[in-house]
Amino acid sequence: MKKAVLITGASAGFGKATAHKLLDSGHWTVYAGARRVERMEDLGAKGAHVLKLDVTQDTDLQTAANTMVEAEGRIDALLANAGYGSYGMIESVPLEEIEYQYNVNVFGVARCLKAVLPQMRKQRSGRIVITESIVSHISTLGLGWYASTKHALRGMSIALRQEVRDLGIEVVAVEPGGVDTDFDEVAFERLKAVEHPRDYQRLVDDFYAYMVNAYSKAPGPESTAEAMVKALTADKPRFVYKTTADAKLGPAVVGMVPDATYDKMILSAVRKAGEKARK
């Protein structure tokens, strides 16, 4: 019998790639949710149940969970993947943007959990996979608000893992580093839209150059999608899957150096990138 999974953020990037892999396996019934339904036509053509789903709307998540229970009788897994990056200096990012980023990245996951956990508790089984990030552990200038949402997810997922362990429900985190998807395009658009005081502008320009260079060398989504499939299907999944070299090494390196040294390392790298871009 096929297992049923709900994937949020399935219109692009990791969510779409993982949905394709699960459909190709023939072992999963995939409920693919996203705001942009037209971008999931390829998933629908493969047999996925395509749902218009906005994680900022309670009713969308509850409707998705109810649909799965009515059709399948159960919810075997959730891939809480919907999220986006928004860059800018802490002082400069408008409060409305900060609130929206939390509404999507943090409260969106909360809505997913509240929608699926009652059924998973009832059936005494289920697996929840949450897309976190390298910035669940570290942060840098320009990433502060985005990193804070991922820090929040990591703290929440650890607690949830302990709370539902004895109920037959497993919680797994996936932590990619920099990956070449459309994520960076959205993040850069948000950065350009922020009005920064002149005091920050040089640093903003340097940060932009640094991030553009980093993403130009970033791997594609394949390794992260493969890790998500493992997180959903392994008999005994790891608690955390770190999916890129920077995700594996970055937090370890940061943990070995004093805070002052870390700050100098980041500022130096960012400024060098800016100087190189201006030549």
GIGI-V326757 format. One record per helix or strand. SS is the DSSP state (~ for helix, > for strand). FROM is the first residue (numbers start at 1). LEN is the number of residues. If there is no record, write none. Layout:
BEGIN
ss-><SS	SS>
from-><FROM	FROM>
len-><LEN	LEN>
END
This chain:
BEGIN
ss-><>	~	>	~	>	~	>	~	~	>	~	~	>	>	~	~	>	~	>	~	~>
from-><3	13	28	37	49	58	77	95	107	126	134	144	169	179	183	198	219	222	240	245	259>
len-><6	13	7	10	4	15	4	11	17	6	3	24	7	1	11	19	1	12	3	12	20>
END
